[in-house]
Amino acid sequence: MTELSVCRISVSDFTASATPRPSGADDSGRRWWVLATVVAAQFMFGVDAFIVNVAIPTIAVELHTSAAQIESVVAIYLIAYGTLVVTGGRLGDIFGTRSTFLAGVAGFTLTSLWCGVAQSGPELILARAAQGATAALMVPQVLATLHVLFPDEARGRAFAIYGVVLGLAGAAGFLLGGVLVTLNPGGLGWRSVFFVNVPCGLAIMITAWRLMPLAPRRVGTRLDLAGALLLFIGLLCIIGPLLFGRELNWSVAVWGAMAAGVVVLVGFMSFERTVARRGGMPLVDLALFSDRAFVRGLGAVFFFFFANLSFYFVMTLFMQEVLHYGALFSGLVVVPLALAFVIASRHSAVRARHRGTLVLIEGCGLQIVGLAALALAIVWLRESSPWVLMLLLVVFGYGQGLVMAPLSSVVLSTVHSASAGAGSGLYGTTTQIANAAGVAAVGAVFFSLRDTTSDHIALLAAFAIFAASILLCAGFLMWMRRAAS
């Protein structure tokens, strides 16, 4: 659905299954309480992506934000998280998972509070960037903790719990966002979707401080802060103009900024080679790009996630602004999709072990069927029945679950075990970049066509982009499959 599966693998860069058990960890049951605590933090992170999506139309009205600013509220969070998640994991290696986790939860809680008190679109964008950065401290420590606490036969059960909670975060986010915006507790309106993280964050911090054991630190881990900064600037220069280009009439300055972003990213690649030559730990291991199968897999990952969060972004806007569904009703319409996603994730994990990439390709096909059916419903039923939308969204969600759950293991299966951590980090970063790029690019097309034609044509154009992106994902998966046979 969103970046939910990203966290499943990105922390492989920061820990190994052979890591010794931390002091204070035993089999008496305490580690299950620790599991509940760190998974609660992951759940809060997952809910946040969807709860904000439901509140976007209300935020736009109350803060008088432009379309570009609304897109930026979503995209900047992903860019900040994606460029810093590897760094956050390495900080856990240097300072310990417990200390870094506590710092991350504290930062996420404070920045959520900042988001809730923001008085303008630009301020909310800054707060969301800070929230994404602190999430990059918090999230990598979750799986790092699970890896060291469950090296035994209980490992499968622990990760099964983690996976179910991760999947349910989407449904909870849609539902909770709709409830909070509709009920307007304390007259807070959309601000409550951020304030809800404050008591949750404080409870997680207190529990983690009391229960979470100290874990061994990894000697020799180094940061690549300069690389992370270069990547962030480069992505901002490319994605930022996509967000604001329409409002600036696609002036020369807009294209100049995008060109500058390309130059910065080229410089980033050169800088990473220099860091590696000097014996450092680059943010991105460029040697991975010599693995053709892995590169093809990253292509599939990019195009899958390009059509991921952007789909929920435009569907939420369409349901609330065009179909006039309230925030709560919009959330309820999407909840069955989220549940279908969870069910499909469980099914695909088993099927993928026997059929490999075929399951993912079938999932891509099912998503396209769902999109085509939604498009027909929108064209033929101008006032689309919520029950029809709900049913068709379930088809799309089930197809999405078939792809997302096994995607990481399929793509990373070609990477040598010695490079598994670096490959996982690059996978995680790619997903966030793709999500942000999708919101920016699809949003630019959607809002432009909405201004010049109609809402329905704008949505159909967005669906066409989603279908093309999913087809490209399937194409890269078939390319991988042919290379492996």
URJOZI-V961446 format. One record per residue. N is the residue number from 0. OMEGA is omega in whole degrees, -180 to 180 (999 if undefined). Layout:
BEGIN
N;OMEGA
N;OMEGA
END
This chain:
BEGIN
0;171
1;-179
2;-172
3;-178
4;-179
5;-175
6;-180
7;-175
8;-171
9;-178
10;173
11;178
12;-169
13;-178
14;178
15;-177
16;-179
17;-179
18;-179
19;180
20;179
21;178
22;179
23;180
24;179
25;-176
26;-174
27;-178
28;-179
29;-177
30;177
31;174
32;175
33;176
34;180
35;-178
36;-177
37;177
38;175
39;177
40;177
41;179
42;178
43;178
44;180
45;178
46;-175
47;-178
48;-176
49;-178
50;178
51;-179
52;180
53;-176
54;-174
55;-179
56;179
57;178
58;-178
59;-179
60;-173
61;180
62;180
63;-177
64;174
65;178
66;-180
67;180
68;179
69;176
70;-178
71;177
72;179
73;-171
74;-175
75;177
76;-178
77;-180
78;-179
79;180
80;-176
81;-178
82;-175
83;-175
84;177
85;177
86;178
87;178
88;180
89;175
90;175
91;176
92;-175
93;-174
94;-179
95;-177
96;-177
97;-179
98;-179
99;177
100;180
101;178
102;-180
103;179
104;178
105;179
106;180
107;180
108;-179
109;-179
110;173
111;176
112;178
113;177
114;-177
115;-179
116;-179
117;-176
118;-180
119;178
120;179
121;179
122;179
123;178
124;178
125;-179
126;179
127;176
128;178
129;179
130;177
131;180
132;180
133;175
134;179
135;172
136;-173
137;-169
138;-178
139;-177
140;-177
141;180
142;176
143;179
144;179
145;-180
146;-175
147;-179
148;-175
149;177
150;-172
151;-176
152;179
153;-176
154;-179
155;179
156;-180
157;-179
158;175
159;176
160;179
161;-178
162;180
163;180
164;180
165;-179
166;-179
167;180
168;180
169;179
170;180
171;-180
172;178
173;-176
174;-178
175;178
176;179
177;-180
178;-176
179;-180
180;-178
181;-178
182;176
183;-176
184;179
185;-178
186;-176
187;179
188;-177
189;-178
190;-179
191;-180
192;174
193;-179
194;-179
195;179
196;-175
197;178
198;178
199;180
200;179
201;179
202;179
203;180
204;-179
205;-179
206;179
207;180
208;-178
209;-170
210;-171
211;-177
212;174
213;-179
214;178
215;177
216;180
217;-178
218;175
219;179
220;-180
221;-179
222;174
223;-177
224;179
225;178
226;179
227;180
228;178
229;179
230;-180
231;-180
232;-179
233;179
234;180
235;180
236;180
237;-176
238;179
239;178
240;175
241;180
242;-172
243;-177
244;-179
245;-179
246;179
247;177
248;177
249;-179
250;179
251;-180
252;179
253;179
254;177
255;178
256;179
257;177
258;178
259;178
260;177
261;179
262;180
263;-180
264;174
265;177
266;177
267;179
268;178
269;179
270;-180
271;176
272;180
273;179
274;-180
275;-180
276;-179
277;177
278;179
279;178
280;-178
281;178
282;179
283;177
284;-175
285;178
286;179
287;-178
288;174
289;177
290;-174
291;-180
292;180
293;179
294;177
295;178
296;177
297;175
298;177
299;180
300;-178
301;-176
302;175
303;-177
304;174
305;-180
306;-174
307;-176
308;179
309;177
310;-179
311;180
312;-177
313;179
314;178
315;178
316;-177
317;-178
318;-176
319;-174
320;-177
321;180
322;176
323;170
324;174
325;-179
326;-179
327;-179
328;176
329;178
330;-180
331;180
332;-176
333;-179
334;178
335;175
336;-179
337;179
338;176
339;177
340;-180
341;-180
342;180
343;179
344;179
345;180
346;-173
347;-180
348;180
349;-176
350;-177
351;179
352;-178
353;-173
354;175
355;-174
356;178
357;179
358;-180
359;179
360;176
361;178
362;176
363;179
364;-180
365;176
366;-180
367;175
368;178
369;178
370;-180
371;179
372;177
373;179
374;179
375;179
376;-179
377;-179
378;-174
379;-180
380;-174
381;174
382;-171
383;176
384;179
385;-180
386;176
387;179
388;-179
389;-179
390;-178
391;176
392;177
393;178
394;180
395;-178
396;179
397;178
398;179
399;178
400;178
401;-178
402;-168
403;-175
404;-178
405;-173
406;-177
407;-178
408;179
409;-178
410;-176
411;-178
412;-179
413;-176
414;178
415;-176
416;180
417;-179
418;-175
419;-179
420;180
421;178
422;179
423;178
424;180
425;176
426;-178
427;179
428;-180
429;-179
430;-178
431;177
432;-180
433;178
434;-179
435;180
436;179
437;178
438;-178
439;-175
440;-180
441;178
442;179
443;179
444;-177
445;-177
446;178
447;180
448;178
449;179
450;-173
451;-179
452;180
453;180
454;-178
455;178
456;178
457;180
458;179
459;177
460;177
461;178
462;179
463;177
464;179
465;-179
466;179
467;-180
468;179
469;175
470;177
471;176
472;179
473;178
474;178
475;178
476;177
477;177
478;176
479;-177
480;178
481;-179
482;-178
483;-176
484;999
END
